[in-house]
Amino acid sequence: MKHIYCISGFGADERVFKYLDFGENEFHFIPWKIPEKKETIQAYAGRMREDILHPTPVLMGLSFGGMMCVEIAKIITPEKIILLSSIETIHEMPLSMRIAGKLHINKLLPIRPYSFLAPIENYNLGVETKEEKELIKDYRKNINLKYNSWAVEQILQWKNVWKPPNRIHIHGGKDHIFPIKYINADYIIQDGGHLLPMNRANKVNKILEEILN
């Protein structure tokens, strides 16, 4: 039996993984924490690592959670890293994000969950069902603003070029957040968007069965 530690996407929780089937393996969720003042992503990864209680676990991260898994893998040696709708290095980050990071757009115009932007955000996330729409709405409503500002800054300023060994990348061919043209994926779900664990869970589960067995 493997111990699979999962980190959700930006401001999300374990509900994004509820349709995934890990077989006989044990699922563990690592929740996001409120960042400390001027905390680096490396220091934050160190705090998240404290929630991992088993040696050589499997790390799985969705979107920003995948980036965090890469940072944790610099501290411990996981058996595998499974990236879902995420990026491995700065070279997979879309040009628009890299430019925004260089210009510090988030400092000039604080990025917050504005309700009038919800339709655009839902489109970029690949929201397809009423359940997904309500879930994302709940995340927007309840996200901690301190975490929100910190996370946006860490994403835009991420400069990682290290490629962790034993990483497996699953990505959607229609991902609008991290477009597939920038991604070096091992598995491409051609009709999938950013919310693969939710609306393409059946296809992700087939891949997980192959990976974990």
C-alpha positions as CSV (number, residue, x, y, z in Angstrom):
1,M,0.0,0.0,0.0
2,K,1.2,3.4,-1.0
3,H,0.6,6.6,1.0
4,I,-0.6,9.4,-1.4
5,Y,-0.3,12.9,-0.2
6,C,-2.4,15.4,-2.2
7,I,-2.3,19.2,-2.4
8,S,-5.2,21.0,-4.2
9,G,-5.1,23.9,-6.5
10,F,-5.0,27.6,-5.5
11,G,-7.2,28.1,-2.4
12,A,-9.0,24.8,-2.9
13,D,-9.5,21.9,-0.6
14,E,-9.9,18.1,-0.7
15,R,-13.2,18.2,-2.5
16,V,-11.4,18.5,-5.8
17,F,-10.1,15.0,-5.4
18,K,-13.4,13.3,-4.3
19,Y,-13.9,11.5,-7.6
20,L,-10.4,10.0,-7.8
21,D,-9.9,6.3,-7.1
22,F,-6.6,5.4,-5.4
23,G,-7.5,1.7,-5.1
24,E,-5.9,0.0,-2.1
25,N,-3.6,3.0,-1.5
26,E,-4.2,5.5,1.3
27,F,-5.2,9.1,0.5
28,H,-3.9,11.9,2.7
29,F,-4.8,15.6,2.1
30,I,-2.4,18.4,3.0
31,P,-4.4,21.6,3.5
32,W,-3.1,25.1,2.6
33,K,-1.8,27.1,5.6
34,I,-2.0,30.8,6.3
35,P,1.4,32.2,5.2
36,E,3.7,33.9,7.6
37,K,4.9,37.4,7.0
38,K,7.3,37.5,4.0
39,E,7.4,33.7,3.9
40,T,9.2,32.2,0.9
41,I,7.7,29.3,-1.0
42,Q,10.7,27.2,0.2
43,A,9.9,27.9,3.9
44,Y,6.2,27.3,3.2
45,A,7.0,24.0,1.6
46,G,9.0,23.1,4.7
47,R,5.9,23.7,6.9
48,M,3.7,21.6,4.5
49,R,6.3,18.8,4.6
50,E,5.6,18.5,8.4
51,D,2.2,17.0,7.5
52,I,3.8,14.1,5.7
53,L,4.2,11.2,8.2
54,H,5.4,8.4,5.9
55,P,8.8,7.9,4.2
56,T,9.0,8.0,0.4
57,P,5.3,8.9,-0.2
58,V,3.7,9.6,-3.5
59,L,3.0,13.3,-3.9
60,M,0.2,14.5,-6.0
61,G,-0.5,18.2,-6.7
62,L,-3.2,20.0,-8.7
63,S,-2.1,23.3,-10.4
64,F,-0.4,25.4,-7.7
65,G,-0.4,22.3,-5.6
66,G,1.8,20.6,-8.1
67,M,4.3,23.4,-7.9
68,M,4.3,23.0,-4.2
69,C,4.9,19.3,-4.6
70,V,8.1,20.1,-6.6
71,E,9.3,22.4,-3.8
72,I,8.6,19.7,-1.1
73,A,10.5,17.2,-3.3
74,K,13.6,19.4,-2.7
75,I,13.3,18.5,1.0
76,I,12.3,14.9,0.9
77,T,12.6,12.0,-1.6
78,P,9.1,10.9,-2.7
79,E,8.6,7.7,-4.6
80,K,6.7,9.6,-7.3
81,I,5.4,13.1,-8.0
82,I,2.1,13.2,-9.9
83,L,1.4,16.6,-11.4
84,L,-2.2,17.3,-12.5
85,S,-2.9,20.4,-14.6
86,S,0.3,21.9,-13.3
87,I,3.8,23.0,-14.3
88,E,7.2,21.5,-13.4
89,T,9.5,24.5,-14.2
90,I,9.3,28.2,-15.2
91,H,9.8,27.1,-18.8
92,E,6.3,25.6,-18.7
93,M,4.8,28.8,-17.4
94,P,2.9,30.7,-20.1
95,L,4.5,33.9,-21.4
96,S,1.6,36.1,-20.1
97,M,2.3,34.9,-16.5
98,R,6.1,35.4,-16.9
99,I,5.5,39.0,-18.1
100,A,3.0,39.7,-15.3
101,G,5.6,38.4,-12.8
102,K,8.4,40.7,-14.3
103,L,6.1,43.7,-14.2
104,H,4.7,42.8,-10.7
105,I,1.2,43.3,-12.0
106,N,-0.2,41.9,-8.8
107,K,1.4,44.7,-6.8
108,L,0.0,47.4,-9.2
109,L,-3.5,45.8,-9.3
110,P,-4.2,43.5,-6.3
111,I,-5.6,40.2,-7.7
112,R,-8.6,39.2,-5.7
113,P,-11.7,37.1,-6.3
114,Y,-13.9,39.8,-7.9
115,S,-17.4,38.5,-8.6
116,F,-17.7,40.2,-11.9
117,L,-14.7,38.2,-13.2
118,A,-16.3,34.8,-12.2
119,P,-17.5,33.9,-15.7
120,I,-14.0,34.5,-17.2
121,E,-12.4,32.5,-14.3
122,N,-14.9,29.7,-14.8
123,Y,-14.1,29.5,-18.5
124,N,-10.3,29.4,-17.8
125,L,-10.8,26.7,-15.2
126,G,-12.9,24.6,-17.5
127,V,-16.0,24.6,-15.3
128,E,-18.6,22.3,-16.9
129,T,-21.2,21.5,-14.3
130,K,-23.4,23.2,-11.8
131,E,-21.6,21.3,-9.0
132,E,-18.2,22.7,-10.2
133,K,-19.6,26.2,-10.5
134,E,-20.9,26.1,-7.0
135,L,-17.7,24.7,-5.6
136,I,-15.5,27.3,-7.3
137,K,-18.0,30.0,-6.1
138,D,-17.5,28.7,-2.5
139,Y,-13.7,28.8,-2.8
140,R,-13.9,32.4,-4.0
141,K,-16.2,33.4,-1.2
142,N,-14.1,31.8,1.6
143,I,-10.5,32.3,0.4
144,N,-8.3,33.9,2.9
145,L,-7.0,37.2,1.4
146,K,-3.6,36.9,3.0
147,Y,-3.2,33.5,1.4
148,N,-4.6,34.8,-1.8
149,S,-2.1,37.6,-2.1
150,W,0.8,35.4,-1.1
151,A,-0.1,32.6,-3.5
152,V,-0.4,34.9,-6.5
153,E,3.0,36.4,-5.7
154,Q,4.6,32.9,-5.4
155,I,3.1,31.7,-8.6
156,L,4.2,34.7,-10.7
157,Q,7.7,34.8,-9.1
158,W,8.4,31.1,-9.3
159,K,11.8,30.6,-10.9
160,N,12.2,26.8,-10.5
161,V,14.3,25.1,-13.2
162,W,14.9,21.9,-11.3
163,K,13.2,18.8,-12.7
164,P,12.4,16.2,-10.0
165,P,13.1,12.6,-10.8
166,N,10.1,10.1,-10.9
167,R,7.7,12.9,-11.9
168,I,4.6,12.0,-13.9
169,H,2.7,14.8,-15.6
170,I,-1.0,14.5,-16.5
171,H,-2.4,17.4,-18.4
172,G,-5.5,18.5,-20.3
173,G,-5.3,19.4,-24.0
174,K,-7.7,22.3,-23.5
175,D,-6.2,23.7,-20.3
176,H,-6.5,27.5,-20.4
177,I,-4.5,28.2,-17.3
178,F,-1.3,26.3,-18.3
179,P,-1.7,25.7,-22.1
180,I,-0.6,22.3,-23.4
181,K,1.8,23.9,-25.9
182,Y,4.1,24.8,-23.1
183,I,3.8,21.5,-21.2
184,N,6.0,18.4,-21.4
185,A,3.3,15.9,-20.3
186,D,3.5,12.2,-20.0
187,Y,-0.3,11.8,-20.4
188,I,-2.5,14.2,-22.3
189,I,-6.3,14.1,-21.9
190,Q,-7.2,15.8,-25.1
191,D,-10.7,17.0,-24.2
192,G,-9.7,18.0,-20.6
193,G,-9.4,21.4,-19.1
194,H,-7.9,22.5,-15.8
195,L,-10.3,20.6,-13.5
196,L,-9.2,17.1,-14.6
197,P,-9.8,15.5,-11.2
198,M,-13.4,16.5,-11.3
199,N,-14.8,16.4,-14.8
200,R,-12.3,13.9,-16.3
201,A,-12.0,11.7,-13.2
202,N,-12.7,8.5,-15.1
203,K,-9.8,9.1,-17.5
204,V,-7.5,10.3,-14.7
205,N,-8.4,7.1,-12.7
206,K,-7.3,4.9,-15.5
207,I,-4.0,6.6,-15.6
208,L,-3.6,6.4,-11.8
209,E,-4.3,2.7,-11.9
210,E,-1.5,2.3,-14.3
211,I,0.9,4.6,-12.4
212,L,0.2,3.2,-8.9
213,N,0.2,-0.4,-9.8
